[in-house]
């Protein structure tokens, strides 16, 4: 089973519109891949979806349902309290560190800063569309 970190921007896109990110959410429900997360990743998702611009667009029960899904299906890992800067956006470093600790196969993101890396420590960083293609081949 593929081991994966999913960026908060993918989860937010899944809450906002039908499309590839929502398919990724559905595949998690179906146990088609193993998701990993660290508490700071979930905290970022909660913080961003609580911003006024998203409060108008995302129904609270859908947000809570997604967070519950992540907590129920994903494997939690502990991030170190201090780590060095890796990417051009320091906010992305926690995804890279989390992925490295969990030894995942992929980071799935729509973030240009992460995607520009292509990979980190052998972990491929890909778009939701590419991940769904990989997942289909892995079946």
Secondary structure, 3 states (H helix, E strand, C coil): CCEEEECHHHHHHHHHCCCHHHHHHHHHHCCCCEEEEEHHHHHHHHHHHCCHHHHCCCCHHHHHHHHHHHHHHCEEECCCCCCCCCCCCHHHHHHHHHHHHHCCCEEECCCHHHHCCCEECCEEEECHHHHHHHHHHHC
